[in-house]
Amino acid sequence: MSNSSHKSLWSLIRAVLCQGGAIEMDYFHGRFETSEHYHARLDEAAREREPEFEALLQPAPVTEEEYGATLMPQIQALPPRLRQYFHDLHTRVDPAGDLRRAFLAEERVEELTAKCNRYQMMHRVAEDQLNAQIAKTKEALAKAAESQERERQLREALQDATDWIQSFANGASRPPKDGRKVLRAARAALSQPHGSSRE
């Protein structure tokens, strides 16, 4: 805001305060029949001053001198793309808003590209974690199948050993022909560590 605008705003605010004080003094001295009349007068005064405030709020056109002396140092401190945007606005005026739409579209594309890259990275991390979990599950299933096979072999060996011992208990004159083989299989099954693989 220029110095002249500051002075105009100061003068307007001072005039509004003086007018409001005068209306309040009128109300104090009983010149308004009711408080509703007093507030109605305040509303009327506000409406009278509204055009003056609107005129001050309208941006004043930037002259070449103001652009070079005030805005240019601030624009030069901006990132390169923003500097180019303001330069194009100043040189081309852009009445149709094409520069603004193109700038916002480019900003949106960059934002969506960055978001897409983040999602792709998150997807890769999730995929790696899933593959690792699948590998662990397969390994656990393989160990479970191996353990079940070992238990099956152990049951068969123990059943064979039980049958062989039962044959002696029933008075067999001599052990079965494959008795030693059954005992060796039972010992191997019992001595094998739990969860180890068989050759």
C-alpha positions as CSV (number, residue, x, y, z in Angstrom):
1,M,0.0,0.0,0.0
2,S,1.4,3.4,-1.0
3,N,1.8,6.4,1.3
4,S,-1.2,8.1,-0.2
5,S,-3.3,5.0,0.4
6,H,-2.2,5.0,4.0
7,K,-3.2,8.6,4.5
8,S,-6.6,8.0,2.9
9,L,-7.3,5.0,5.1
10,W,-6.2,6.9,8.2
11,S,-8.4,9.9,7.3
12,L,-11.4,7.6,6.6
13,I,-11.0,5.7,9.9
14,R,-10.7,8.9,11.8
15,A,-13.8,10.3,10.1
16,V,-15.8,7.1,10.9
17,L,-14.7,7.3,14.5
18,C,-15.7,10.9,14.8
19,Q,-19.1,10.2,13.2
20,G,-19.7,7.3,15.5
21,G,-18.8,9.4,18.5
22,A,-21.2,12.1,17.4
23,I,-24.0,9.6,16.9
24,E,-23.3,8.1,20.4
25,M,-23.5,11.6,21.9
26,D,-26.8,12.2,20.2
27,Y,-28.1,9.0,21.8
28,F,-26.7,10.0,25.1
29,H,-28.6,13.4,25.0
30,G,-31.8,11.6,24.1
31,R,-32.1,12.6,20.4
32,F,-33.1,9.0,19.5
33,E,-36.4,7.8,20.8
34,T,-35.3,4.2,21.3
35,S,-32.1,2.1,21.1
36,E,-33.5,0.6,17.9
37,H,-33.4,4.1,16.3
38,Y,-29.8,4.5,17.5
39,H,-28.7,1.3,16.0
40,A,-30.6,2.1,12.8
41,R,-28.6,5.3,12.5
42,L,-25.4,3.4,13.0
43,D,-26.3,1.0,10.2
44,E,-27.2,4.0,8.0
45,A,-23.8,5.6,8.7
46,A,-22.0,2.3,7.9
47,R,-23.8,2.1,4.6
48,E,-22.8,5.7,3.8
49,R,-19.1,4.9,4.4
50,E,-19.2,1.5,2.6
51,P,-18.3,2.9,-0.9
52,E,-15.3,4.7,0.5
53,F,-13.9,1.5,2.1
54,E,-14.5,-0.4,-1.1
55,A,-12.6,2.2,-3.1
56,L,-9.6,1.8,-0.8
57,L,-9.7,-2.0,-1.0
58,Q,-9.4,-1.9,-4.8
59,P,-5.8,-2.7,-5.7
60,A,-4.1,0.2,-7.3
61,P,-2.3,-0.5,-10.7
62,V,1.4,-1.1,-10.3
63,T,3.5,1.4,-12.2
64,E,6.8,0.5,-13.8
65,E,8.7,2.5,-11.1
66,E,6.9,0.6,-8.3
67,Y,7.4,-2.7,-10.1
68,G,11.1,-2.1,-10.4
69,A,11.8,-0.6,-7.0
70,T,9.4,-2.6,-4.8
71,L,8.2,-5.8,-6.4
72,M,11.3,-6.8,-8.4
73,P,13.6,-7.6,-5.4
74,Q,10.8,-9.6,-3.8
75,I,10.2,-11.6,-7.0
76,Q,13.9,-12.2,-7.5
77,A,13.9,-14.0,-4.1
78,L,11.3,-16.5,-5.3
79,P,12.1,-19.9,-6.8
80,P,12.8,-19.9,-10.6
81,R,9.4,-21.1,-11.7
82,L,7.6,-18.5,-9.7
83,R,9.9,-15.8,-10.9
84,Q,9.1,-16.8,-14.5
85,Y,5.4,-16.8,-13.7
86,F,5.4,-13.3,-12.3
87,H,7.6,-12.1,-15.2
88,D,5.1,-13.5,-17.7
89,L,2.2,-11.9,-15.8
90,H,3.9,-8.5,-15.9
91,T,5.0,-8.6,-19.6
92,R,1.9,-10.3,-21.1
93,V,-0.8,-9.0,-18.6
94,D,-2.6,-12.4,-19.2
95,P,-6.2,-11.0,-19.3
96,A,-7.7,-14.5,-20.1
97,G,-5.9,-16.2,-17.2
98,D,-4.0,-18.6,-19.5
99,L,-0.7,-18.3,-17.6
100,R,-2.4,-18.8,-14.3
101,R,-4.2,-22.0,-15.5
102,A,-1.0,-23.3,-17.1
103,F,1.0,-22.7,-14.0
104,L,-1.6,-24.3,-11.7
105,A,-1.9,-27.3,-14.1
106,E,1.9,-27.8,-14.0
107,E,1.9,-27.5,-10.2
108,R,-0.9,-30.2,-10.1
109,V,1.0,-32.5,-12.4
110,E,4.1,-32.2,-10.2
111,E,2.0,-32.9,-7.1
112,L,0.3,-35.9,-8.7
113,T,3.7,-37.3,-10.0
114,A,5.2,-37.0,-6.5
115,K,2.2,-38.7,-5.0
116,C,2.4,-41.5,-7.6
117,N,6.1,-42.0,-6.9
118,R,5.3,-42.3,-3.2
119,Y,2.6,-44.9,-3.8
120,Q,4.9,-46.9,-6.1
121,M,7.6,-46.9,-3.4
122,M,5.0,-48.0,-0.8
123,H,3.8,-50.7,-3.2
124,R,7.3,-52.0,-3.7
125,V,7.9,-52.1,0.0
126,A,4.6,-54.0,0.6
127,E,5.4,-56.4,-2.2
128,D,8.8,-57.2,-0.7
129,Q,7.3,-57.7,2.7
130,L,4.6,-60.0,1.2
131,N,7.2,-62.0,-0.8
132,A,9.2,-62.4,2.4
133,Q,6.2,-63.6,4.3
134,I,5.3,-66.1,1.5
135,A,8.8,-67.4,1.6
136,K,8.6,-67.9,5.4
137,T,5.2,-69.6,5.0
138,K,6.6,-72.0,2.4
139,E,9.5,-72.8,4.6
140,A,7.2,-73.5,7.6
141,L,5.0,-75.7,5.4
142,A,8.0,-77.6,4.2
143,K,9.2,-78.2,7.8
144,A,5.7,-79.3,8.8
145,A,5.5,-81.8,5.9
146,E,9.0,-83.1,6.8
147,S,7.9,-83.4,10.5
148,Q,4.8,-85.3,9.5
149,E,6.8,-87.7,7.3
150,R,9.2,-88.3,10.1
151,E,6.3,-89.0,12.5
152,R,4.8,-91.5,10.0
153,Q,8.1,-93.3,9.6
154,L,8.5,-93.4,13.4
155,R,5.0,-94.9,13.8
156,E,5.7,-97.6,11.2
157,A,9.1,-98.4,12.8
158,L,7.6,-98.6,16.3
159,Q,4.7,-100.8,15.0
160,D,7.1,-103.2,13.4
161,A,9.2,-103.3,16.6
162,T,6.0,-104.0,18.6
163,D,5.0,-106.8,16.3
164,W,8.5,-108.3,16.5
165,I,8.5,-108.2,20.3
166,Q,4.9,-109.6,20.4
167,S,6.0,-112.6,18.3
168,F,8.5,-113.5,21.1
169,A,5.8,-113.0,23.7
170,N,3.6,-115.5,21.9
171,G,6.3,-118.1,22.1
172,A,7.9,-117.9,18.7
173,S,10.8,-120.4,18.4
174,R,12.9,-117.9,16.6
175,P,12.8,-114.2,15.7
176,P,11.4,-113.2,12.3
177,K,13.9,-113.1,9.5
178,D,13.9,-109.3,9.3
179,G,13.9,-108.7,13.1
180,R,17.3,-107.0,13.1
181,K,16.3,-104.7,10.3
182,V,13.2,-103.7,12.2
183,L,15.3,-102.9,15.3
184,R,17.8,-100.8,13.3
185,A,14.9,-98.8,11.7
186,A,13.3,-98.2,15.1
187,R,16.6,-97.0,16.6
188,A,17.3,-94.7,13.6
189,A,13.8,-93.2,13.9
190,L,14.1,-92.6,17.6
191,S,17.6,-91.2,17.4
192,Q,16.8,-88.8,14.6
193,P,16.6,-85.1,15.9
194,H,13.1,-83.6,15.6
195,G,12.8,-81.4,12.5
196,S,16.0,-82.7,10.8
197,S,15.9,-83.9,7.2
198,R,16.5,-87.5,6.2
199,E,19.1,-88.3,3.6
